[in-house]
Amino acid sequence: MFVHVVAIFLLLLLLSNPFIVRINANFEGDALYAFRIAVKDPNNVLNSWDPTLVDPCTWFHVTCDHHNRVTRLDLGHAKLSGHLVPQLGSLQNLEFLELYKNELVGPIPKELGGLKNLVSLGLYHNNLTGSIPSSLSNLSNLKFLRLNSNRLSGRIPRELAKLGNLKILDLSNNDLCGTFPTFGSFSKFPEQSFKNNPRLEGPELMGLVRYDKDELCK
């Protein structure tokens, strides 16, 4: 009898303790709020992102599953300026990260390669700079990768060609250089996916890197 009473008490304690029940929500909320304070928001689209609320699932432009885990971040065309933050890479259940048509600057954090459930990464039409992180090759569930119309530079990581589920790729209108892969998943993408990169020399020849060109790609 005593054992049953103790078990019931512990169960009630677990259900009534907001720290235990909502620790995951707090963690995700902290990651999202780190992004909020890193950007300027002239239209107040992030006004509902209140850090005193333990559940980010109540915030606008955030979608959660039935376990209250963040699965979507939809902030396309929101006139946000500022930069991406590495904390976004801790949203382990995120499937859609859509931040297209804003005024974001700076690099793409390599930590985004930790979003193992990501299906779509939409960062197009911003002012992002730096290279494409090779860590994005860890996104094995990724189907849509749109990084076009930024100011990304450097070579295209060959590791991205192992993304077997990739259906849409757009790296056009950047400042990428060297060559682009023609093997793996990249074998199905047309040259339109890479157009308007003035320093991009074209496809690899017979799956081989043009090392003389890539060495000049900085």
Disulfide bonds with the S-S distance in Angstrom:
Cys57-Cys64 2.04
Cys177-Cys217 1.69
